[in-house]
């Protein structure tokens, strides 16, 4: 999963209102909707949008980065 997909799942799981997130983060509602809710108009979050959203939600952006699978020996 991409960072944007991970953030979208997190936002959905905790029930964040996109209008409120838009107002607080300064990221346009259209960008949030296309990135976090719309399957037909999917777009990746820009770096500044990601950091603004994470700041408002008080989460670490690195928590959503893809991590390589640990090798089992």
Secondary structure by P-SEA (a helix, b strand, c coil): ccaaaaaaaaaaaacccaaaaaaaacccaaaaaaccccccccccccaaaaaaaaaaacccccccccccccccc
